Amino acid sequence: MEEKIEEVIRQYPIQLVGRRRIRGAILLETKEGLFSLSNYKDSMKKLLFQEAVKRIITEHGYAFVDMGIPNENEELLTRDGRGNRWLLKRWYRGRECNLCDEEEITVATRHMAKLHSIMQLKITQEDENAWTPEGESITATMERHVREMKRVYNYIRSKKKRNEMEICILKLFSGFYEQASSVQEHFSRIDYDRLQKDCIAQGRVFHGNYNYHNILFQEQQIITTNFEGAGLGIQIIDLYDFLRKIMEKNNWDAKQGIRILDEYRQVRAMEKEEAEFLYLLLLFPEKFWKQINFYYNGKKSWMSMKNYDKLLKIESQEERREKFLSEAKGLLF
């Protein structure tokens, strides 16, 4: 491995000072600055799309992104002796966004809204086909999750003996299943497929992984990294992922959640259907579905106390979650 890395580094005009492993990559300290080196496994089309998005961001004055660095042959990808492809990116010193710091959350939220305002590409039909994320749609995912919830419920109901976690799942199931079913029913009203097609046609880009790992603070600068999940589509999905994680970490503090929504909308106005879509995503009991899905797909001969504790936490937070959802609905609609 070390020899392969050395072989790759020699193909770049950099003078190495030191290196160490970080999450998903190798951090290179050089006389020219910091870089990250990672094994690249996606398509070249996807990489060119990501770099086009980052180029737009820098053209709008946001220089702190992890742009890909060409090698001595002006190629973004470098092969080692075994044919593996490597990507070198600009990197930065900084601390990850603190999900318990309201000011940092506010800055990260406004930054996301600014990125959404400028991350728009002029695309052709060929671009649309290449850059639209693959896999099932949100509506198909929700339908599958609702079916999975019902399957777990029926499985536990059929058992003669149940442990504490299974009893807890049955106790909570009715309320969360009602929420999930409501989301599924209301998706048809906002015409999600049309909203998705419109966003793609307009060339709107979402980050795909806008979370605290990929938001770095360096003195007065905010740095956005890791655009591997970026694609054409509904940008508000970034806000949902970011907001839900913060709310879970902060006991569904309604005041903080409403502030995040306010901060975002002050920078970038939401369309009516976007707001409805965001509310439905928040209404879906994602955390409950995850826990019972872990239970169903894991070993059932013993009870995971860790997952049971998470289930109890979900139960204890539900009243606060419903309060936030009520206030968010009033604000968004």
C-alpha positions as CSV (number, residue, x, y, z in Angstrom):
1,M,0.0,0.0,0.0
2,E,2.8,2.4,1.0
3,E,4.5,1.8,-2.3
4,K,1.3,2.5,-4.3
5,I,0.8,5.8,-2.5
6,E,4.4,6.9,-3.1
7,E,4.0,6.0,-6.8
8,V,0.8,8.1,-7.0
9,I,2.3,11.1,-5.2
10,R,5.3,11.2,-7.5
11,Q,2.9,12.1,-10.3
12,Y,1.9,15.4,-8.8
13,P,4.0,18.7,-8.5
14,I,4.0,18.6,-4.7
15,Q,6.7,18.2,-2.1
16,L,5.6,15.9,0.6
17,V,6.3,16.7,4.2
18,G,4.2,14.1,6.0
19,R,1.0,12.1,5.8
20,R,-1.6,10.4,8.0
21,R,-4.9,8.7,7.6
22,I,-8.2,10.5,8.0
23,R,-11.8,9.4,7.5
24,G,-12.0,7.9,4.0
25,A,-8.7,9.3,2.7
26,I,-5.0,10.1,3.3
27,L,-4.1,13.6,4.5
28,L,-1.0,14.9,2.8
29,E,1.0,17.7,4.3
30,T,3.1,19.3,1.6
31,K,5.1,22.5,1.1
32,E,2.3,23.6,-1.2
33,G,-0.4,23.1,1.4
34,L,-2.8,20.4,2.6
35,F,-4.3,17.8,0.2
36,S,-6.4,14.6,0.6
37,L,-5.7,11.5,-1.5
38,S,-8.4,8.9,-1.9
39,N,-9.1,5.8,-4.0
40,Y,-11.7,6.8,-6.6
41,K,-14.2,4.2,-7.7
42,D,-17.0,6.2,-9.4
43,S,-17.3,7.1,-13.0
44,M,-15.4,9.9,-14.7
45,K,-18.7,11.6,-15.7
46,K,-19.6,11.8,-12.0
47,L,-16.3,13.3,-11.1
48,L,-16.5,15.9,-13.9
49,F,-20.0,16.8,-12.6
50,Q,-18.7,17.3,-9.1
51,E,-15.8,19.4,-10.3
52,A,-18.2,21.5,-12.4
53,V,-20.4,22.2,-9.3
54,K,-17.3,23.2,-7.2
55,R,-16.1,25.4,-10.0
56,I,-19.4,27.3,-10.0
57,I,-19.1,27.7,-6.2
58,T,-15.6,29.2,-6.5
59,E,-16.7,31.5,-9.4
60,H,-19.3,33.0,-7.0
61,G,-16.6,33.8,-4.4
62,Y,-16.5,30.7,-2.3
63,A,-12.9,29.6,-2.7
64,F,-12.9,27.1,0.1
65,V,-14.0,23.9,-1.5
66,D,-12.1,20.6,-2.1
67,M,-11.3,21.1,-5.8
68,G,-9.7,18.2,-7.5
69,I,-6.0,18.7,-8.4
70,P,-4.7,17.6,-11.9
71,N,-1.5,15.5,-12.0
72,E,1.5,16.3,-14.1
73,N,-0.3,15.1,-17.2
74,E,-3.3,17.4,-16.4
75,E,-5.5,14.4,-15.5
76,L,-7.8,14.4,-12.5
77,L,-7.4,10.7,-11.9
78,T,-4.0,9.0,-11.4
79,R,-3.4,5.3,-11.7
80,D,-1.0,3.2,-9.7
81,G,0.8,0.1,-11.0
82,R,-2.2,-2.1,-10.3
83,G,-4.6,0.1,-12.2
84,N,-6.3,1.7,-9.1
85,R,-7.5,5.3,-9.7
86,W,-6.6,8.0,-7.1
87,L,-8.0,11.5,-6.7
88,L,-6.0,14.3,-5.1
89,K,-8.1,17.2,-3.7
90,R,-7.3,20.4,-2.0
91,W,-7.8,20.1,1.8
92,Y,-8.0,22.5,4.8
93,R,-7.4,22.6,8.5
94,G,-10.5,23.2,10.5
95,R,-13.0,21.8,13.0
96,E,-16.2,20.1,12.1
97,C,-19.5,21.9,12.6
98,N,-20.7,21.5,16.2
99,L,-24.3,20.4,16.2
100,C,-24.8,21.7,19.7
101,D,-23.5,25.3,18.9
102,E,-26.4,27.4,17.8
103,E,-24.2,30.1,16.1
104,E,-22.3,27.5,14.1
105,I,-25.5,25.9,13.1
106,T,-26.9,29.2,12.0
107,V,-23.8,30.0,9.8
108,A,-23.9,26.5,8.3
109,T,-27.6,26.8,7.5
110,R,-27.2,30.2,5.8
111,H,-24.2,28.8,3.9
112,M,-26.3,25.9,2.7
113,A,-29.0,28.3,1.4
114,K,-26.4,30.4,-0.4
115,L,-24.9,27.2,-2.0
116,H,-28.4,26.2,-3.1
117,S,-28.9,29.6,-4.7
118,I,-25.8,29.3,-6.8
119,M,-25.5,25.6,-7.5
120,Q,-27.4,25.6,-10.8
121,L,-25.9,24.2,-14.0
122,K,-26.9,24.7,-17.6
123,I,-27.5,21.1,-18.8
124,T,-28.3,19.2,-21.9
125,Q,-30.4,16.1,-22.2
126,E,-27.2,14.0,-22.1
127,D,-26.1,15.8,-18.9
128,E,-29.5,15.1,-17.3
129,N,-29.2,11.4,-18.0
130,A,-25.7,11.2,-16.6
131,W,-26.1,13.4,-13.5
132,T,-29.5,12.4,-12.2
133,P,-29.0,10.1,-9.2
134,E,-29.7,6.4,-9.8
135,G,-31.9,4.3,-7.6
136,E,-35.5,4.4,-6.4
137,S,-37.4,7.6,-6.0
138,I,-38.3,9.1,-2.6
139,T,-41.9,8.0,-3.1
140,A,-40.8,4.4,-3.8
141,T,-38.5,4.5,-0.8
142,M,-41.3,5.7,1.5
143,E,-43.6,3.0,0.2
144,R,-41.0,0.4,0.9
145,H,-40.4,1.7,4.4
146,V,-44.1,1.6,5.2
147,R,-44.3,-2.0,4.0
148,E,-41.2,-2.9,6.1
149,M,-42.8,-1.4,9.2
150,K,-45.9,-3.4,8.7
151,R,-43.9,-6.6,8.2
152,V,-42.0,-6.1,11.5
153,Y,-45.2,-5.5,13.3
154,N,-46.8,-8.7,11.9
155,Y,-43.7,-10.7,12.8
156,I,-43.7,-9.5,16.4
157,R,-47.4,-10.0,16.7
158,S,-47.0,-13.6,15.6
159,K,-44.5,-14.4,18.4
160,K,-45.8,-16.1,21.6
161,K,-42.9,-14.7,23.7
162,R,-41.7,-11.2,23.4
163,N,-38.8,-9.3,25.0
164,E,-38.8,-5.7,26.2
165,M,-37.8,-4.3,22.9
166,E,-40.5,-6.1,21.0
167,I,-43.1,-5.0,23.5
168,C,-41.9,-1.4,23.1
169,I,-42.1,-1.7,19.3
170,L,-45.7,-2.8,19.5
171,K,-46.6,-0.1,22.0
172,L,-45.2,2.7,19.7
173,F,-46.1,1.2,16.4
174,S,-49.6,2.6,15.9
175,G,-48.7,6.2,16.2
176,F,-45.6,6.0,14.0
177,Y,-47.3,3.9,11.4
178,E,-50.1,6.4,11.2
179,Q,-47.5,9.2,10.5
180,A,-45.8,7.1,7.9
181,S,-49.0,6.2,6.1
182,S,-50.0,9.9,6.2
183,V,-46.8,10.8,4.5
184,Q,-47.3,8.2,1.8
185,E,-50.8,9.4,1.2
186,H,-49.9,13.1,1.0
187,F,-47.0,12.7,-1.4
188,S,-49.4,12.3,-4.3
189,R,-50.8,15.8,-3.5
190,I,-47.6,17.7,-4.0
191,D,-46.8,15.8,-7.2
192,Y,-43.3,14.9,-6.2
193,D,-42.4,13.5,-9.6
194,R,-43.1,16.8,-11.3
195,L,-41.2,18.7,-8.7
196,Q,-38.2,16.4,-9.2
197,K,-38.4,16.8,-13.0
198,D,-38.6,20.6,-12.7
199,C,-35.6,20.8,-10.5
200,I,-33.6,18.6,-12.8
201,A,-34.6,20.6,-15.9
202,Q,-33.5,23.8,-14.1
203,G,-30.1,22.2,-13.4
204,R,-30.5,22.5,-9.6
205,V,-27.8,20.7,-7.6
206,F,-28.0,19.3,-4.1
207,H,-24.9,18.5,-2.1
208,G,-26.1,15.0,-1.0
209,N,-24.0,14.9,2.2
210,Y,-24.4,18.3,3.9
211,N,-23.6,17.1,7.4
212,Y,-21.3,18.2,10.2
213,H,-18.5,16.0,8.9
214,N,-18.4,17.9,5.6
215,I,-18.7,21.4,7.0
216,L,-15.5,22.8,8.4
217,F,-14.8,26.0,10.2
218,Q,-11.4,27.8,9.9
219,E,-11.3,31.1,11.7
220,Q,-13.9,33.2,9.8
221,Q,-14.1,30.8,6.8
222,I,-16.6,28.0,6.3
223,I,-15.4,25.2,4.1
224,T,-17.6,22.7,2.2
225,T,-16.2,19.3,1.3
226,N,-17.0,15.9,-0.1
227,F,-19.4,16.5,-3.0
228,E,-19.5,12.8,-3.9
229,G,-23.2,12.6,-3.2
230,A,-24.1,15.6,-5.3
231,G,-26.7,15.3,-8.0
232,L,-29.5,17.1,-9.9
233,G,-32.8,17.2,-8.1
234,I,-34.6,18.7,-5.1
235,Q,-32.2,20.8,-3.0
236,I,-34.4,20.9,0.0
237,I,-33.3,17.3,0.8
238,D,-30.0,18.8,2.1
239,L,-31.9,20.9,4.5
240,Y,-34.0,17.9,5.7
241,D,-31.0,15.8,6.4
242,F,-29.1,18.6,8.2
243,L,-32.2,19.7,10.2
244,R,-33.2,16.2,11.3
245,K,-29.8,15.3,12.6
246,I,-29.6,18.5,14.6
247,M,-33.1,18.0,16.0
248,E,-32.3,14.4,17.1
249,K,-29.0,15.6,18.7
250,N,-30.8,18.5,20.6
251,N,-33.9,16.7,21.9
252,W,-36.2,18.2,19.2
253,D,-35.8,21.7,20.5
254,A,-38.6,23.5,18.6
255,K,-37.1,26.9,19.0
256,Q,-33.8,25.8,17.4
257,G,-35.6,24.0,14.6
258,I,-37.7,27.0,13.7
259,R,-34.6,29.2,13.8
260,I,-32.9,26.9,11.2
261,L,-36.0,27.1,8.9
262,D,-36.1,30.9,9.3
263,E,-32.4,31.3,8.6
264,Y,-32.6,29.2,5.4
265,R,-35.7,31.1,4.1
266,Q,-34.1,34.5,4.7
267,V,-31.4,33.6,2.2
268,R,-33.3,31.4,-0.2
269,A,-37.1,31.4,-0.5
270,M,-38.8,28.0,-0.7
271,E,-41.5,27.2,-3.2
272,K,-44.8,26.1,-1.9
273,E,-44.3,22.5,-3.0
274,E,-40.7,22.5,-1.6
275,A,-42.0,23.5,1.8
276,E,-44.7,20.8,1.7
277,F,-42.2,18.2,0.7
278,L,-39.8,19.2,3.5
279,Y,-42.6,19.0,6.1
280,L,-43.6,15.5,4.9
281,L,-40.0,14.3,5.1
282,L,-39.8,15.6,8.7
283,L,-43.1,13.9,9.5
284,F,-42.0,10.5,8.4
285,P,-40.7,8.6,11.5
286,E,-37.2,7.9,10.1
287,K,-35.6,7.1,13.4
288,F,-38.3,4.6,14.4
289,W,-38.2,2.9,11.1
290,K,-34.4,2.6,11.3
291,Q,-34.5,1.0,14.7
292,I,-37.1,-1.6,13.9
293,N,-35.4,-2.3,10.6
294,F,-32.1,-3.0,12.5
295,Y,-34.1,-5.2,14.9
296,Y,-35.7,-7.2,12.0
297,N,-32.5,-7.7,10.0
298,G,-30.3,-8.5,13.0
299,K,-30.0,-11.4,15.4
300,K,-33.3,-12.0,17.2
301,S,-31.9,-14.6,19.7
302,W,-30.8,-11.8,22.0
303,M,-31.9,-8.2,22.6
304,S,-29.5,-5.3,21.7
305,M,-29.6,-3.0,24.8
306,K,-28.1,-0.2,22.6
307,N,-30.9,-0.4,20.1
308,Y,-33.5,-0.8,22.9
309,D,-32.1,2.4,24.6
310,K,-32.4,4.2,21.3
311,L,-36.0,3.1,21.0
312,L,-36.8,4.4,24.5
313,K,-35.1,7.7,23.6
314,I,-37.4,8.0,20.5
315,E,-40.4,7.4,22.7
316,S,-39.2,10.1,25.3
317,Q,-38.6,12.6,22.5
318,E,-41.9,12.1,20.6
319,E,-43.9,14.8,22.4
320,R,-41.2,17.4,21.7
321,R,-40.9,16.2,18.1
322,E,-44.7,16.6,17.6
323,K,-44.5,20.1,19.0
324,F,-41.7,21.0,16.5
325,L,-43.7,19.5,13.6
326,S,-46.8,21.5,14.6
327,E,-44.8,24.8,14.7
328,A,-42.9,24.0,11.5
329,K,-46.1,23.3,9.7
330,G,-47.5,26.7,10.7
331,L,-44.3,28.4,9.6
332,L,-43.9,26.6,6.3
333,F,-47.6,26.7,5.2
